[in-house]
Amino acid sequence: MSKTIKVGGVGKSPLIEKVNRLNAISSHMDAAAVLEQKVFQSEQAKAQERLNKRNQITADFGISFQSKL
C-alpha cells in the first residue's frame, strides 16, 4: 500500500493513520536498503579487484608472508 488513504468523513481514523505511518516508514526503509545495496555492492567489487591485484603482485614477485622460523 504505497498510496495514502483518506477518510471521507469528519476527523481521522486511527487505524488508517497507523497504516499511513507504516507505509511512510516502509518506503524509507526500502529506499535505505536500495542505497545501501548500491553503495556496498560497488565497494565489494572494488575490494575484490584490489585483492586480485595484490595476489597477482605477490605471485609475480614471489613474495611470501609465511614466517620462516
C-alpha positions as a Markdown table, in Angstrom:
| # | Residue | x | y | z |
|---|---|---|---|---|
| 1 | Met | 0.0 | 0.0 | 0.0 |
| 2 | Ser | 2.0 | 2.9 | -1.2 |
| 3 | Lys | -0.9 | 5.3 | -1.5 |
| 4 | Thr | -2.2 | 7.4 | 1.3 |
| 5 | Ile | -5.7 | 6.5 | 2.4 |
| 6 | Lys | -8.1 | 9.4 | 3.3 |
| 7 | Val | -11.2 | 9.2 | 5.3 |
| 8 | Gly | -14.4 | 10.6 | 3.7 |
| 9 | Gly | -15.9 | 11.7 | 6.9 |
| 10 | Val | -15.1 | 14.3 | 9.5 |
| 11 | Gly | -11.9 | 13.5 | 11.5 |
| 12 | Lys | -9.3 | 10.8 | 11.0 |
| 13 | Ser | -9.4 | 7.1 | 11.7 |
| 14 | Pro | -6.6 | 6.0 | 14.0 |
| 15 | Leu | -6.3 | 2.7 | 12.1 |
| 16 | Ile | -5.9 | 4.5 | 8.7 |
| 17 | Glu | -3.4 | 6.9 | 10.2 |
| 18 | Lys | -1.4 | 4.0 | 11.5 |
| 19 | Val | -1.4 | 2.3 | 8.1 |
| 20 | Asn | -0.2 | 5.6 | 6.5 |
| 21 | Arg | 2.7 | 5.9 | 9.0 |
| 22 | Leu | 3.7 | 2.3 | 8.4 |
| 23 | Asn | 3.7 | 3.0 | 4.7 |
| 24 | Ala | 6.0 | 6.0 | 5.1 |
| 25 | Ile | 8.4 | 4.0 | 7.4 |
| 26 | Ser | 8.4 | 1.1 | 4.9 |
| 27 | Ser | 9.2 | 3.4 | 2.0 |
| 28 | His | 12.1 | 5.0 | 3.9 |
| 29 | Met | 13.4 | 1.6 | 4.8 |
| 30 | Asp | 13.2 | 0.4 | 1.2 |
| 31 | Ala | 15.0 | 3.5 | -0.1 |
| 32 | Ala | 17.7 | 3.0 | 2.5 |
| 33 | Ala | 18.1 | -0.7 | 1.6 |
| 34 | Val | 18.5 | 0.1 | -2.1 |
| 35 | Leu | 21.0 | 2.8 | -1.4 |
| 36 | Glu | 23.0 | 0.5 | 1.0 |
| 37 | Gln | 23.0 | -2.2 | -1.7 |
| 38 | Lys | 24.3 | 0.1 | -4.4 |
| 39 | Val | 27.0 | 1.6 | -2.2 |
| 40 | Phe | 28.3 | -1.7 | -0.7 |
| 41 | Gln | 27.9 | -3.8 | -3.8 |
| 42 | Ser | 30.2 | -1.4 | -5.8 |
| 43 | Glu | 32.6 | -1.2 | -2.8 |
| 44 | Gln | 32.8 | -5.0 | -2.6 |
| 45 | Ala | 33.6 | -5.2 | -6.3 |
| 46 | Lys | 36.4 | -2.7 | -5.9 |
| 47 | Ala | 37.8 | -4.5 | -2.9 |
| 48 | Gln | 37.8 | -7.8 | -4.8 |
| 49 | Glu | 39.7 | -6.1 | -7.7 |
| 50 | Arg | 42.3 | -4.7 | -5.2 |
| 51 | Leu | 42.7 | -8.2 | -3.6 |
| 52 | Asn | 43.1 | -9.8 | -7.0 |
| 53 | Lys | 45.8 | -7.2 | -8.0 |
| 54 | Arg | 47.7 | -7.8 | -4.7 |
| 55 | Asn | 47.6 | -11.5 | -5.2 |
| 56 | Gln | 48.9 | -11.1 | -8.7 |
| 57 | Ile | 51.8 | -8.9 | -7.4 |
| 58 | Thr | 52.7 | -11.5 | -4.8 |
| 59 | Ala | 52.6 | -14.2 | -7.4 |
| 60 | Asp | 54.7 | -12.2 | -9.9 |
| 61 | Phe | 57.4 | -11.3 | -7.5 |
| 62 | Gly | 57.4 | -14.5 | -5.4 |
| 63 | Ile | 56.5 | -12.7 | -2.2 |
| 64 | Ser | 55.6 | -14.9 | 0.7 |
| 65 | Phe | 54.2 | -13.8 | 4.0 |
| 66 | Gln | 54.8 | -17.1 | 5.7 |
| 67 | Ser | 57.1 | -16.9 | 8.8 |
| 68 | Lys | 60.3 | -19.0 | 8.4 |
| 69 | Leu | 61.3 | -19.7 | 12.0 |
